[in-house]
Amino acid sequence: MRRSIGLPTFLAWLLVLMHGGCSRPPSSQIQGYIEGEFVYVGAPLAGTLEQRPIERGQLVKVGDLLFTLESKSEQAAVGETAKRVTQMQSRLDNLRKGGRPSEIASLEGRLKQAQANVDFWAAELTRKERLFADKTVSTAELDQAKSQRDGYRAQMDSLAADLDTMRLGAREDEIRGAEAEVESAKATLAKAQWALDQKTQKSPVTGVVQDTIYRVGEFVPMGNPVASLLPPENIKVRFFVPEPRLSEFGSWKFSVGIFIGERGRG
């Protein structure tokens, strides 16, 4: 069973406890002790301590800067990975939308030219066939006209297929592959950004800086705490009340954010 007391009473009891450590406590006093649960703040990555704007005894609030570690390599990794994400995203967008208007227009022009060549050599082949029937041209000339027509017809078919492909964009499997590359690059960027963020640590609680373990310029191993904090709610006074005196604490309330008291047999 626990009881709580107000701040004035707490201070009075604290003085009693401190005085009691120097002499034998009278029968009207009770014994106890004060304890604090510290919050240790470090970084999950190693590095040289670059900033530490806090000092022992300083009051800090949630979100206040505690320290920063050297982070040039992490910054470089974030910048490089961000560029890769941009490049891969541009490639994916290009695959999705197909060819650019200027590329499509150029291909359409080449297709029209190939069509004109096919029409010309088709007419020329018809004329050569009439002349061949009249034995005016040789077989070689007739074959040459036919070869020219067939060559331009194949070129026209190839250009038409390329134009259809360009208008449709890339194949689905190419797009899926590019999408996977973009997602992978984004995950790498998120990991690099996390590593960079860990080089800066802010206070997770409001409290007093109890101790600073490293100085600026020193190397901090991975996971080692740089500062210890003591929030008010983590300060506790525990005391033991004899059974006959329990009624003296029955209705006391506590009005500050510090838990006080643990009663039992003394």
Secondary structure, 3 states (H helix, E strand, C coil): CCCCCCHHHHHHHHHHHHHHCCCCCCCCCCEEEEEECCEEEECCCCEEEEECCCCCCCEECCCCEEEEECCHHHHHHHHHHHHHHHHHHHHHHHHHHCCCHHHHHHHHHHHHHHHHHHHHHHHHHHHHHHHHHCCCCCHHHHHHHHHHHHHHHHHHHHHHHHHHHHHHCCCHHHHHHHHHHHHHHHHHHHHHHHHHHHCEEECCCCEEEEEECCCCCCEECCCCEEEEEECHHHEEEEEECCHHHHHHHCCCCCCCCCCECCCCCC
